[in-house]
Amino acid sequence: MLGSGVAIARVNVFNYLGFVLGAPLIGLVADATSLRWAFALLVPVLLVVLFLAPAFKVTSYARG
């Protein structure tokens, strides 16, 4: 179960970065254009998250 700790750490890093960088990025884009474009910016971010999701898969190693 060592791999599960690594997966949790990766998810925590992404959550932290999303919290720290997400709100200011949305605010800057909303000020420059409109709130609609600011939230549309999240669509490519969602696609990147879906692309990276398999990296969080926990692999179990057989002992032997």
Order of alpha helices (4+ residues) and beta strands (2+ residues): alpha-alpha-alpha
